[in-house]
Amino acid sequence: MTSLDDIPVTQLKGVGQALADKLARLEIRSLQDLLFHLPHRYEDRTRIVPIGSLRIGDVGVVEGEVMKADLVMAAGAVCRSPCGTAAVFWSCDFSTLTPPRRTS
């Protein structure tokens, strides 16, 4: 049986020498290398953590109720769950947003 480490990425449909050279710069030369190549900062988004367990600088997936939200140059909200409250912020691509329609 052939090991995945022995099969070059060029055996994949659509992977020619040019793409293989680019992958080699990422140290991806075999199918095994490709399968085990994870993003630089892998985040497991399947595990929801309690807001109260997070500390400043922690990254985690939380679940809660949005109590207040503002949209200025960055988006932010105050979220509440049974175990705590947190202020959350994220950046957006505002060039894709449609301005709200005025009803008055």
MOPAC internal coordinates of N, CA, C and O (Angstrom, degrees):
PM7 1SCF
backbone

  N    0.0000 0     0.00 0     0.00 0    0    0    0
  C    1.4472 1     0.00 0     0.00 0    1    0    0
  C    1.5268 1   109.23 1     0.00 0    2    1    0
  O    1.2310 1   120.26 1   -42.93 1    3    2    1
  N    1.3204 1   117.10 1   137.07 1    3    2    1
  C    1.4582 1   122.25 1  -177.94 1    5    3    2
  C    1.5233 1   110.47 1   -82.05 1    6    5    3
  O    1.2310 1   120.91 1   -44.83 1    7    6    5
  N    1.3152 1   115.86 1   135.17 1    7    6    5
  C    1.4551 1   121.77 1   177.24 1    9    7    6
  C    1.5281 1   109.40 1   -78.13 1   10    9    7
  O    1.2310 1   120.19 1   -35.26 1   11   10    9
  N    1.3212 1   117.24 1   144.74 1   11   10    9
  C    1.4653 1   120.79 1   177.48 1   13   11   10
  C    1.5176 1   111.62 1   -61.43 1   14   13   11
  O    1.2310 1   120.78 1   154.56 1   15   14   13
  N    1.3351 1   116.12 1   -25.44 1   15   14   13
  C    1.4635 1   120.32 1   178.47 1   17   15   14
  C    1.5220 1   111.43 1   -71.75 1   18   17   15
  O    1.2310 1   120.17 1   162.19 1   19   18   17
  N    1.3258 1   117.28 1   -17.81 1   19   18   17
  C    1.4669 1   121.42 1  -179.55 1   21   19   18
  C    1.5257 1   113.00 1   -92.41 1   22   21   19
  O    1.2310 1   119.58 1   173.85 1   23   22   21
  N    1.3202 1   118.40 1    -6.15 1   23   22   21
  C    1.4652 1   121.39 1  -178.00 1   25   23   22
  C    1.5302 1   109.05 1   -99.94 1   26   25   23
  O    1.2310 1   119.81 1   -65.31 1   27   26   25
  N    1.3215 1   117.97 1   114.69 1   27   26   25
  C    1.4624 1   120.60 1  -179.14 1   29   27   26
  C    1.5289 1   111.40 1   -70.24 1   30   29   27
  O    1.2310 1   120.48 1   -27.03 1   31   30   29
  N    1.3371 1   116.69 1   152.97 1   31   30   29
  C    1.4607 1   120.69 1  -179.63 1   33   31   30
  C    1.5272 1   111.77 1   -63.10 1   34   33   31
  O    1.2310 1   120.10 1   159.09 1   35   34   33
  N    1.3150 1   117.42 1   -20.91 1   35   34   33
  C    1.4654 1   120.58 1   179.17 1   37   35   34
  C    1.5270 1   111.73 1   -67.22 1   38   37   35
  O    1.2310 1   119.79 1   168.34 1   39   38   37
  N    1.3194 1   118.00 1   -11.66 1   39   38   37
  C    1.4630 1   121.10 1   175.85 1   41   39   38
  C    1.5244 1   111.87 1   -76.67 1   42   41   39
  O    1.2310 1   120.49 1   165.92 1   43   42   41
  N    1.3240 1   116.67 1   -14.08 1   43   42   41
  C    1.4649 1   120.78 1   178.39 1   45   43   42
  C    1.5224 1   109.42 1   -78.66 1   46   45   43
  O    1.2310 1   120.80 1   -38.73 1   47   46   45
  N    1.3203 1   116.08 1   141.27 1   47   46   45
  C    1.4542 1   121.27 1   178.00 1   49   47   46
  C    1.5287 1   109.13 1   -61.90 1   50   49   47
  O    1.2310 1   120.25 1   -49.61 1   51   50   49
  N    1.3094 1   117.14 1   130.39 1   51   50   49
  C    1.4588 1   122.32 1   178.17 1   53   51   50
  C    1.5123 1   114.56 1    90.51 1   54   53   51
  O    1.2310 1   119.92 1   175.46 1   55   54   53
  N    1.3205 1   117.75 1    -4.54 1   55   54   53
  C    1.4687 1   120.48 1   178.73 1   57   55   54
  C    1.5205 1   108.31 1  -102.36 1   58   57   55
  O    1.2310 1   121.36 1   -77.70 1   59   58   57
  N    1.3171 1   115.00 1   102.30 1   59   58   57
  C    1.4578 1   120.70 1   176.37 1   61   59   58
  C    1.5166 1   110.06 1   -96.02 1   62   61   59
  O    1.2310 1   120.80 1    10.46 1   63   62   61
  N    1.3155 1   116.08 1  -169.54 1   63   62   61
  C    1.4650 1   120.17 1  -177.03 1   65   63   62
  C    1.5215 1   112.18 1   -66.07 1   66   65   63
  O    1.2310 1   120.07 1   143.87 1   67   66   65
  N    1.3462 1   117.47 1   -36.13 1   67   66   65
  C    1.4710 1   120.10 1  -178.86 1   69   67   66
  C    1.5337 1   110.60 1   -63.42 1   70   69   67
  O    1.2310 1   120.39 1   132.82 1   71   70   69
  N    1.3316 1   116.86 1   -47.18 1   71   70   69
  C    1.4658 1   120.04 1   178.89 1   73   71   70
  C    1.5245 1   110.70 1   -68.30 1   74   73   71
  O    1.2310 1   120.32 1   142.87 1   75   74   73
  N    1.3120 1   116.99 1   -37.13 1   75   74   73
  C    1.4734 1   120.64 1   177.92 1   77   75   74
  C    1.5269 1   110.32 1   -61.10 1   78   77   75
  O    1.2310 1   120.31 1   142.34 1   79   78   77
  N    1.3270 1   117.01 1   -37.66 1   79   78   77
  C    1.4760 1   120.53 1   177.85 1   81   79   78
  C    1.5265 1   111.03 1   -65.37 1   82   81   79
  O    1.2310 1   120.39 1   139.68 1   83   82   81
  N    1.3394 1   116.85 1   -40.32 1   83   82   81
  C    1.4616 1   120.44 1   178.23 1   85   83   82
  C    1.5326 1   110.48 1   -65.56 1   86   85   83
  O    1.2310 1   120.66 1   137.04 1   87   86   85
  N    1.3259 1   116.34 1   -42.96 1   87   86   85
  C    1.4652 1   120.41 1   178.26 1   89   87   86
  C    1.5225 1   111.29 1   -63.93 1   90   89   87
  O    1.2310 1   120.38 1   144.33 1   91   90   89
  N    1.3253 1   116.89 1   -35.67 1   91   90   89
  C    1.4664 1   120.92 1   179.92 1   93   91   90
  C    1.5254 1   111.15 1   -62.62 1   94   93   91
  O    1.2310 1   120.34 1   148.88 1   95   94   93
  N    1.3330 1   116.96 1   -31.12 1   95   94   93
  C    1.4781 1   119.92 1   176.69 1   97   95   94
  C    1.5221 1   110.93 1   -65.05 1   98   97   95
  O    1.2310 1   120.73 1   156.24 1   99   98   97
  N    1.3385 1   116.21 1   -23.76 1   99   98   97
  C    1.4693 1   121.45 1   175.36 1  101   99   98
  C    1.5222 1   111.72 1   -94.61 1  102  101   99
  O    1.2310 1   121.12 1  -169.98 1  103  102  101
  N    1.3338 1   115.45 1    10.02 1  103  102  101
  C    1.4749 1   123.53 1  -177.94 1  105  103  102
  C    1.5246 1   111.41 1    63.37 1  106  105  103
  O    1.2310 1   120.79 1  -145.44 1  107  106  105
  N    1.3280 1   116.09 1    34.56 1  107  106  105
  C    1.4649 1   122.17 1   175.84 1  109  107  106
  C    1.5212 1   106.74 1  -110.13 1  110  109  107
  O    1.2310 1   121.25 1   -74.67 1  111  110  109
  N    1.3315 1   115.22 1   105.33 1  111  110  109
  C    1.4635 1   120.08 1  -177.78 1  113  111  110
  C    1.5292 1   112.52 1  -120.42 1  114  113  111
  O    1.2310 1   120.61 1   158.26 1  115  114  113
  N    1.3279 1   116.44 1   -21.74 1  115  114  113
  C    1.4648 1   120.45 1  -177.01 1  117  115  114
  C    1.5239 1   109.70 1  -126.95 1  118  117  115
  O    1.2310 1   121.04 1   -10.36 1  119  118  117
  N    1.3309 1   115.62 1   169.64 1  119  118  117
  C    1.4557 1   119.37 1   176.16 1  121  119  118
  C    1.5253 1   111.26 1   -61.18 1  122  121  119
  O    1.2310 1   120.48 1   143.44 1  123  122  121
  N    1.3174 1   116.69 1   -36.56 1  123  122  121
  C    1.4693 1   119.91 1   178.14 1  125  123  122
  C    1.5213 1   110.43 1   -62.99 1  126  125  123
  O    1.2310 1   120.20 1   135.99 1  127  126  125
  N    1.3387 1   117.22 1   -44.01 1  127  126  125
  C    1.4677 1   120.31 1   177.50 1  129  127  126
  C    1.5269 1   110.59 1   -57.89 1  130  129  127
  O    1.2310 1   120.69 1   137.86 1  131  130  129
  N    1.3223 1   116.28 1   -42.14 1  131  130  129
  C    1.4564 1   121.45 1  -178.45 1  133  131  130
  C    1.5301 1   111.10 1   -65.70 1  134  133  131
  O    1.2310 1   120.19 1   136.53 1  135  134  133
  N    1.3210 1   117.25 1   -43.47 1  135  134  133
  C    1.4668 1   121.34 1  -179.06 1  137  135  134
  C    1.5281 1   112.91 1   -66.08 1  138  137  135
  O    1.2310 1   120.50 1   148.09 1  139  138  137
  N    1.3338 1   116.64 1   -31.91 1  139  138  137
  C    1.4587 1   119.96 1  -177.36 1  141  139  138
  C    1.5222 1   113.33 1   -98.15 1  142  141  139
  O    1.2310 1   120.21 1  -172.14 1  143  142  141
  N    1.3201 1   117.20 1     7.86 1  143  142  141
  C    1.4676 1   120.82 1   178.17 1  145  143  142
  C    1.5258 1   108.79 1   -81.93 1  146  145  143
  O    1.2310 1   120.44 1   -68.74 1  147  146  145
  N    1.3178 1   116.76 1   111.26 1  147  146  145
  C    1.4629 1   122.22 1  -179.71 1  149  147  146
  C    1.5235 1   109.58 1  -105.23 1  150  149  147
  O    1.2310 1   119.90 1   -24.27 1  151  150  149
  N    1.3160 1   117.79 1   155.73 1  151  150  149
  C    1.4577 1   120.51 1   176.46 1  153  151  150
  C    1.5250 1   111.01 1   -56.71 1  154  153  151
  O    1.2310 1   121.04 1   -22.63 1  155  154  153
  N    1.3306 1   115.61 1   157.37 1  155  154  153
  C    1.4699 1   121.59 1  -178.76 1  157  155  154
  C    1.5302 1   111.37 1   -53.96 1  158  157  155
  O    1.2310 1   120.61 1   134.64 1  159  158  157
  N    1.3288 1   116.43 1   -45.36 1  159  158  157
  C    1.4566 1   120.29 1  -179.46 1  161  159  158
  C    1.5225 1   107.47 1  -124.52 1  162  161  159
  O    1.2310 1   120.93 1   -93.20 1  163  162  161
  N    1.2978 1   115.83 1    86.80 1  163  162  161
  C    1.4629 1   120.85 1  -178.37 1  165  163  162
  C    1.5197 1   109.78 1   -74.07 1  166  165  163
  O    1.2310 1   120.70 1   -50.02 1  167  166  165
  N    1.3195 1   116.26 1   129.98 1  167  166  165
  C    1.4565 1   121.17 1   177.24 1  169  167  166
  C    1.5211 1   108.52 1  -121.04 1  170  169  167
  O    1.2310 1   120.68 1   -56.21 1  171  170  169
  N    1.3128 1   116.31 1   123.79 1  171  170  169
  C    1.4580 1   121.16 1   177.78 1  173  171  170
  C    1.5199 1   107.92 1   -80.68 1  174  173  171
  O    1.2310 1   120.72 1   -77.13 1  175  174  173
  N    1.3290 1   116.23 1   102.87 1  175  174  173
  C    1.4571 1   120.66 1  -176.56 1  177  175  174
  C    1.5209 1   112.73 1   -89.62 1  178  177  175
  O    1.2310 1   120.51 1  -170.68 1  179  178  177
  N    1.3200 1   116.64 1     9.32 1  179  178  177
  C    1.4617 1   120.17 1   178.69 1  181  179  178
  C    1.5231 1   111.48 1   -91.33 1  182  181  179
  O    1.2310 1   120.26 1   165.58 1  183  182  181
  N    1.3313 1   117.10 1   -14.42 1  183  182  181
  C    1.4684 1   120.53 1  -177.71 1  185  183  182
  C    1.5246 1   109.80 1  -101.95 1  186  185  183
  O    1.2310 1   120.41 1   -68.86 1  187  186  185
  N    1.3160 1   116.82 1   111.14 1  187  186  185
  C    1.4612 1   121.95 1   177.30 1  189  187  186
  C    1.5199 1   107.84 1   -86.52 1  190  189  187
  O    1.2310 1   120.75 1   -51.59 1  191  190  189
  N    1.3366 1   116.17 1   128.41 1  191  190  189
  C    1.4638 1   120.70 1  -178.84 1  193  191  190
  C    1.5282 1   109.15 1  -110.68 1  194  193  191
  O    1.2310 1   119.97 1   -31.28 1  195  194  193
  N    1.3219 1   117.67 1   148.72 1  195  194  193
  C    1.4645 1   120.42 1   177.16 1  197  195  194
  C    1.5299 1   110.66 1   -64.40 1  198  197  195
  O    1.2310 1   120.10 1   -41.58 1  199  198  197
  N    1.3320 1   117.41 1   138.42 1  199  198  197
  C    1.4656 1   121.37 1   178.94 1  201  199  198
  C    1.5238 1   110.08 1   -54.65 1  202  201  199
  O    1.2310 1   120.44 1   139.23 1  203  202  201
  N    1.3193 1   116.76 1   -40.77 1  203  202  201
  C    1.4620 1   120.79 1  -176.97 1  205  203  202
  C    1.5196 1   114.55 1   -64.89 1  206  205  203
  O    1.2310 1   119.87 1   162.66 1  207  206  205
  N    1.3319 1   117.85 1   -17.34 1  207  206  205
  C    1.4649 1   119.82 1  -179.76 1  209  207  206
  C    1.5301 1   112.85 1   -87.46 1  210  209  207
  O    1.2310 1   120.09 1   168.56 1  211  210  209
  N    1.3435 1   117.43 1   -11.44 1  211  210  209
  C    1.4617 1   120.38 1  -178.91 1  213  211  210
  C    1.5212 1   111.19 1   -80.76 1  214  213  211
  O    1.2310 1   120.98 1   -34.34 1  215  214  213
  N    1.3096 1   115.73 1   145.66 1  215  214  213
  C    1.4656 1   122.93 1   176.33 1  217  215  214
  C    1.5235 1   108.13 1  -118.41 1  218  217  215
  O    1.2310 1   120.46 1   -15.43 1  219  218  217
  N    1.3154 1   116.72 1   164.57 1  219  218  217
  C    1.4630 1   121.09 1  -179.53 1  221  219  218
  C    1.5278 1   109.45 1   -54.17 1  222  221  219
  O    1.2310 1   121.10 1   -51.47 1  223  222  221
  N    1.3287 1   115.51 1   128.53 1  223  222  221
  C    1.4596 1   121.27 1   179.78 1  225  223  222
  C    1.5160 1   114.43 1    93.84 1  226  225  223
  O    1.2310 1   119.93 1   165.90 1  227  226  225
  N    1.3389 1   117.74 1   -14.10 1  227  226  225
  C    1.4629 1   120.72 1   178.78 1  229  227  226
  C    1.5247 1   110.45 1   -70.27 1  230  229  227
  O    1.2310 1   120.79 1   -30.18 1  231  230  229
  N    1.3040 1   116.10 1   149.82 1  231  230  229
  C    1.4553 1   123.00 1   173.72 1  233  231  230
  C    1.5178 1   106.80 1  -116.10 1  234  233  231
  O    1.2310 1   120.55 1   -48.71 1  235  234  233
  N    1.3209 1   116.55 1   131.29 1  235  234  233
  C    1.4473 1   118.75 1  -179.71 1  237  235  234
  C    1.5098 1   111.20 1  -165.57 1  238  237  235
  O    1.2310 1   121.05 1   -16.38 1  239  238  237
  N    1.3059 1   115.60 1   163.62 1  239  238  237
  C    1.4549 1   122.31 1   176.44 1  241  239  238
  C    1.5219 1   107.51 1   -96.28 1  242  241  239
  O    1.2310 1   121.00 1   -55.46 1  243  242  241
  N    1.3284 1   115.70 1   124.54 1  243  242  241
  C    1.4583 1   120.48 1  -179.53 1  245  243  242
  C    1.5189 1   109.06 1  -122.78 1  246  245  243
  O    1.2310 1   121.60 1   -18.87 1  247  246  245
  N    1.3015 1   114.55 1   161.13 1  247  246  245
  C    1.4513 1   121.08 1   177.85 1  249  247  246
  C    1.5141 1   107.00 1  -129.59 1  250  249  247
  O    1.2310 1   120.37 1   -48.05 1  251  250  249
  N    1.3204 1   116.90 1   131.95 1  251  250  249
  C    1.4510 1   119.67 1  -179.23 1  253  251  250
  C    1.5152 1   110.83 1  -168.36 1  254  253  251
  O    1.2310 1   121.04 1     6.91 1  255  254  253
  N    1.3111 1   115.63 1  -173.09 1  255  254  253
  C    1.4591 1   123.05 1  -179.63 1  257  255  254
  C    1.5196 1   108.22 1  -106.19 1  258  257  255
  O    1.2310 1   119.84 1   -51.53 1  259  258  257
  N    1.3265 1   117.90 1   128.47 1  259  258  257
  C    1.4648 1   121.82 1   177.99 1  261  259  258
  C    1.5202 1   107.76 1   -75.83 1  262  261  259
  O    1.2310 1   120.83 1   -61.83 1  263  262  261
  N    1.3282 1   116.01 1   118.17 1  263  262  261
  C    1.4622 1   121.52 1  -177.82 1  265  263  262
  C    1.5244 1   111.96 1   -93.11 1  266  265  263
  O    1.2310 1   120.02 1   148.10 1  267  266  265
  N    1.3421 1   117.57 1   -31.90 1  267  266  265
  C    1.4501 1   122.82 1  -178.32 1  269  267  266
  C    1.5098 1   107.26 1  -155.83 1  270  269  267
  O    1.2310 1   120.04 1   -39.76 1  271  270  269
  N    1.3318 1   117.53 1   140.24 1  271  270  269
  C    1.4561 1   120.52 1   179.16 1  273  271  270
  C    1.5205 1   109.70 1  -138.86 1  274  273  271
  O    1.2310 1   120.42 1   -37.99 1  275  274  273
  N    1.3241 1   116.81 1   142.01 1  275  274  273
  C    1.4537 1   123.84 1   177.48 1  277  275  274
  C    1.5126 1   109.15 1  -129.37 1  278  277  275
  O    1.2310 1   120.85 1   -31.10 1  279  278  277
  N    1.3220 1   115.98 1   148.90 1  279  278  277
  C    1.4592 1   121.07 1   177.31 1  281  279  278
  C    1.5103 1   107.79 1  -132.15 1  282  281  279
  O    1.2310 1   120.85 1   -74.09 1  283  282  281
  N    1.3129 1   115.97 1   105.91 1  283  282  281
  C    1.4626 1   121.00 1   178.12 1  285  283  282
  C    1.5241 1   104.88 1  -119.13 1  286  285  283
  O    1.2310 1   118.86 1    67.63 1  287  286  285
  N    1.3175 1   119.78 1  -112.37 1  287  286  285
  C    1.4667 1   121.62 1   175.78 1  289  287  286
  C    1.5258 1   110.76 1   -90.67 1  290  289  287
  O    1.2310 1   120.95 1   166.39 1  291  290  289
  N    1.2870 1   115.79 1   -13.61 1  291  290  289
  C    1.4630 1   121.62 1   172.33 1  293  291  290
  C    1.5169 1   105.82 1  -141.23 1  294  293  291
  O    1.2310 1   120.54 1   -22.37 1  295  294  293
  N    1.2894 1   116.57 1   157.63 1  295  294  293
  C    1.4611 1   119.57 1  -178.54 1  297  295  294
  C    1.5217 1   109.10 1   -93.82 1  298  297  295
  O    1.2310 1   121.07 1   -31.64 1  299  298  297
  N    1.3030 1   115.57 1   148.36 1  299  298  297
  C    1.4486 1   119.69 1   178.45 1  301  299  298
  C    1.5125 1   110.22 1  -153.63 1  302  301  299
  O    1.2310 1   121.17 1   -19.78 1  303  302  301
  N    1.3032 1   115.36 1   160.22 1  303  302  301
  C    1.4515 1   120.12 1  -179.79 1  305  303  302
  C    1.5205 1   109.25 1  -155.92 1  306  305  303
  O    1.2310 1   121.18 1   -19.79 1  307  306  305
  N    1.2973 1   115.34 1   160.21 1  307  306  305
  C    1.4584 1   121.58 1   170.50 1  309  307  306
  C    1.5213 1   105.81 1  -107.69 1  310  309  307
  O    1.2310 1   120.66 1   -57.87 1  311  310  309
  N    1.3179 1   116.34 1   122.13 1  311  310  309
  C    1.4641 1   121.53 1  -178.55 1  313  311  310
  C    1.5222 1   109.52 1  -113.44 1  314  313  311
  O    1.2310 1   121.39 1   -35.15 1  315  314  313
  N    1.3311 1   114.94 1   144.85 1  315  314  313
  C    1.4562 1   120.57 1  -179.64 1  317  315  314
  C    1.5213 1   108.90 1  -128.80 1  318  317  315
  O    1.2310 1   121.07 1   -40.76 1  319  318  317
  N    1.3088 1   115.57 1   139.24 1  319  318  317
  C    1.4609 1   121.31 1   173.04 1  321  319  318
  C    1.5283 1   106.53 1  -135.43 1  322  321  319
  O    1.2310 1   119.80 1    -7.48 1  323  322  321
  N    1.3216 1   117.99 1   172.52 1  323  322  321
  C    1.4705 1   119.37 1  -179.49 1  325  323  322
  C    1.5234 1   113.60 1   -58.56 1  326  325  323
  O    1.2310 1   119.76 1   157.47 1  327  326  325
  N    1.3388 1   118.07 1   -22.53 1  327  326  325
  C    1.4673 1   118.94 1  -175.16 1  329  327  326
  C    1.5254 1   113.40 1  -106.16 1  330  329  327
  O    1.2310 1   119.43 1  -175.25 1  331  330  329
  N    1.3385 1   118.69 1     4.75 1  331  330  329
  C    1.4571 1   118.28 1   178.47 1  333  331  330
  C    1.5127 1   113.00 1   162.57 1  334  333  331
  O    1.2310 1   121.63 1    -0.97 1  335  334  333
  N    1.3293 1   114.49 1   179.03 1  335  334  333
  C    1.4576 1   123.17 1   179.90 1  337  335  334
  C    1.5159 1   107.42 1  -129.39 1  338  337  335
  O    1.2310 1   120.50 1   -34.79 1  339  338  337
  N    1.3205 1   116.66 1   145.21 1  339  338  337
  C    1.4615 1   120.20 1   179.61 1  341  339  338
  C    1.5171 1   110.14 1  -144.72 1  342  341  339
  O    1.2310 1   121.09 1   -34.11 1  343  342  341
  N    1.3131 1   115.51 1   145.89 1  343  342  341
  C    1.4625 1   121.19 1   169.87 1  345  343  342
  C    1.5160 1   105.93 1   -93.04 1  346  345  343
  O    1.2310 1   120.41 1   -51.67 1  347  346  345
  N    1.3128 1   116.83 1   128.33 1  347  346  345
  C    1.4610 1   120.84 1  -178.53 1  349  347  346
  C    1.5195 1   109.60 1  -121.31 1  350  349  347
  O    1.2310 1   120.83 1   -34.29 1  351  350  349
  N    1.3218 1   116.01 1   145.71 1  351  350  349
  C    1.4548 1   122.10 1  -178.99 1  353  351  350
  C    1.5117 1   109.05 1  -136.31 1  354  353  351
  O    1.2310 1   120.44 1   -32.15 1  355  354  353
  N    1.3013 1   116.76 1   147.85 1  355  354  353
  C    1.4529 1   121.63 1   175.62 1  357  355  354
  C    1.5134 1   107.91 1  -151.87 1  358  357  355
  O    1.2310 1   120.49 1   -21.11 1  359  358  357
  N    1.3075 1   116.66 1   158.89 1  359  358  357
  C    1.4617 1   120.53 1   177.99 1  361  359  358
  C    1.5155 1   108.95 1  -100.17 1  362  361  359
  O    1.2310 1   121.21 1   -26.81 1  363  362  361
  N    1.3053 1   115.29 1   153.19 1  363  362  361
  C    1.4612 1   121.33 1  -177.66 1  365  363  362
  C    1.5215 1   109.52 1  -129.72 1  366  365  363
  O    1.2310 1   121.28 1   -19.72 1  367  366  365
  N    1.3070 1   115.16 1   160.28 1  367  366  365
  C    1.4544 1   120.86 1   170.71 1  369  367  366
  C    1.5228 1   106.05 1   -91.36 1  370  369  367
  O    1.2310 1   120.72 1   -87.91 1  371  370  369
  N    1.3330 1   116.22 1    92.09 1  371  370  369
  C    1.4560 1   120.43 1  -174.10 1  373  371  370
  C    1.5198 1   113.01 1   -69.81 1  374  373  371
  O    1.2310 1   119.65 1   166.53 1  375  374  373
  N    1.3244 1   118.28 1   -13.47 1  375  374  373
  C    1.4632 1   119.94 1   179.12 1  377  375  374
  C    1.5224 1   111.02 1   -68.42 1  378  377  375
  O    1.2310 1   119.81 1   162.47 1  379  378  377
  N    1.3283 1   117.96 1   -17.53 1  379  378  377
  C    1.4631 1   120.40 1  -178.95 1  381  379  378
  C    1.5237 1   112.86 1   -98.87 1  382  381  379
  O    1.2310 1   120.42 1   176.59 1  383  382  381
  N    1.3349 1   116.80 1    -3.41 1  383  382  381
  C    1.4633 1   119.62 1  -178.30 1  385  383  382
  C    1.5236 1   111.03 1   -81.73 1  386  385  383
  O    1.2310 1   120.80 1   -35.41 1  387  386  385
  N    1.3097 1   116.08 1   144.59 1  387  386  385
  C    1.4583 1   122.15 1   175.59 1  389  387  386
  C    1.5263 1   107.47 1   -99.14 1  390  389  387
  O    1.2310 1   120.07 1   -49.53 1  391  390  389
  N    1.3484 1   117.46 1   130.47 1  391  390  389
  C    1.4716 1   118.72 1   179.75 1  393  391  390
  C    1.5254 1   110.26 1   -61.63 1  394  393  391
  O    1.2310 1   120.15 1   -32.20 1  395  394  393
  N    1.3341 1   117.32 1   147.80 1  395  394  393
  C    1.4630 1   119.69 1   179.24 1  397  395  394
  C    1.5320 1   110.03 1   -66.19 1  398  397  395
  O    1.2310 1   120.84 1   -32.16 1  399  398  397
  N    1.3190 1   116.00 1   147.84 1  399  398  397
  C    1.4619 1   120.80 1   178.26 1  401  399  398
  C    1.5137 1   108.73 1   -84.93 1  402  401  399
  O    1.2310 1   121.05 1   -43.82 1  403  402  401
  N    1.3204 1   115.60 1   136.18 1  403  402  401
  C    1.4770 1   120.66 1   178.84 1  405  403  402
  C    1.5225 1   108.16 1   -81.21 1  406  405  403
  O    1.2310 1   121.19 1   -44.86 1  407  406  405
  N    1.3090 1   115.32 1   135.14 1  407  406  405
  C    1.4590 1   119.90 1  -179.29 1  409  407  406
  C    1.5218 1   112.21 1  -100.51 1  410  409  407
  O    1.2310 1   119.63 1   169.70 1  411  410  409
  N    1.3382 1   118.32 1   -10.30 1  411  410  409
  C    1.4716 1   119.66 1  -178.03 1  413  411  410
  C    1.5052 1   111.76 1  -105.31 1  414  413  411
  O    1.2310 1   120.10 1   180.00 1  415  414  413

